[in-house]
């Protein structure tokens, strides 16, 4: 699917969108999606633009979609695990 790599390689926004849409199309029918982008410590990553592209593509197309920052999700799961004991 994508085989270019290296320190001097960059992905243009349009190319990134094509790749995200290709992955979502290959995933088939989705009914529930949980998107866990990284927290603010990874602001330099392209996770948030990818999250926005996923949201745009799937909004209204699936039954349930939640987006939670990774640290929020870890905190909630941690609380849940302690509650279940």
C-alpha positions in Angstrom: 0.0 0.0 0.0 2.7 2.5 1.0 6.4 1.7 0.7 8.2 5.0 0.8 10.1 5.7 3.9 13.1 7.7 5.3 14.0 10.9 7.0 13.7 12.9 3.8 10.3 11.6 2.8 7.2 13.6 3.5 3.5 12.9 2.8 1.4 15.7 1.3 -2.0 16.4 2.9 -3.9 15.2 -0.2 -1.8 12.0 -0.3 -2.4 11.4 3.4 -6.2 11.8 2.9 -6.0 9.2 0.0 -4.2 6.8 2.3 -6.7 7.3 5.2 -9.6 6.8 2.9 -8.0 3.7 1.3 -7.5 2.1 4.7 -11.1 2.9 5.8 -12.4 1.4 2.5 -10.4 -1.8 3.0 -11.7 -2.1 6.6 -15.2 -3.0 5.2 -18.4 -2.3 7.0 -17.9 -0.6 10.4 -20.6 -0.4 13.0 -18.6 0.9 16.0 -15.4 2.8 16.0 -13.3 4.2 18.9 -10.6 6.6 17.8 -7.7 7.1 20.3 -5.5 9.9 19.1 -2.5 10.6 21.3 -2.6 13.3 23.9 -1.0 16.8 23.8 2.5 15.3 24.2 2.4 14.3 20.6 1.3 17.5 19.1 4.0 17.3 16.4 2.6 14.1 15.0 0.0 14.0 12.3 -2.5 12.0 14.5 -5.0 14.9 14.8 -5.3 15.6 11.0 -5.7 11.8 10.5 -8.4 11.8 13.3 -10.2 14.6 11.5 -10.1 12.7 8.2 -11.5 9.6 9.9 -14.2 11.7 11.5 -15.2 13.4 8.3 -15.4 10.0 6.4 -17.3 8.1 9.1 -19.7 10.7 10.5 -23.2 9.6 9.7 -21.9 6.4 8.0 -21.7 4.2 11.1 -23.8 3.6 14.2 -21.4 4.7 16.9 -18.2 6.6 16.8 -16.3 8.0 19.8 -13.1 10.0 19.9 -11.2 10.1 23.2 -7.7 11.3 23.8 -5.4 8.5 24.8 -4.8 9.7 28.3 -8.5 10.2 28.9 -9.2 6.6 27.8 -6.4 5.2 29.9 -7.7 7.1 33.0 -11.3 5.9 32.3 -10.2 2.3 31.8 -8.0 2.4 34.9 -11.0 3.6 37.0 -13.2 0.9 35.5 -10.7 -1.8 36.3 -10.5 -0.7 39.9 -14.3 -0.5 40.1 -14.7 -4.1 38.8 -12.4 -5.7 41.3 
